[in-house]
Amino acid sequence: MSLKCDFCQRHSIVTQTRSHSNIATKRKSYVNLQSRKFGQVKVKVCTKCLKTLKTSFQG
């Protein structure tokens, strides 16, 4: 299972949460991926690319 956008290749990044005493704890920040069909092919697209594709097909 891929956690990467098929159009722009965006993927998850490692970030840090900070406690009140400023202790850093690593966590993963994931991309908002949606499954969509384009023709007969099912792809995973991030919502940023979906918005771009939506506006490019309207005008």
Secondary structure, DSSP 8 states (H G I E B T S, - for coil): ---B-TTT--B-EEEEEE-TT--EEEEEE---EEEEEETTEEEEEEHHHHHHHHHHHH-
